[in-house]
Amino acid sequence: MELIKSKGMVIFLVIVLGVTIISSINTKKYDEKNEKLEESYISLNKR
């Protein structure tokens, strides 16, 4: 019984870590897009 509980905990932790890593990668991509948009907006306003 204890083995099943610990296996379940390990699987749960792996899933949580996976989701966290994926979401952080997606956030990074989103931030990069925003940075490019901000730069183009700033360059437009400088003219």
Secondary structure, DSSP 8 states (H G I E B T S, - for coil): -HHHHHHHHHHHHHHHHHHHHHHHHHHHHHHHHHHHHHHHHHHHHH-
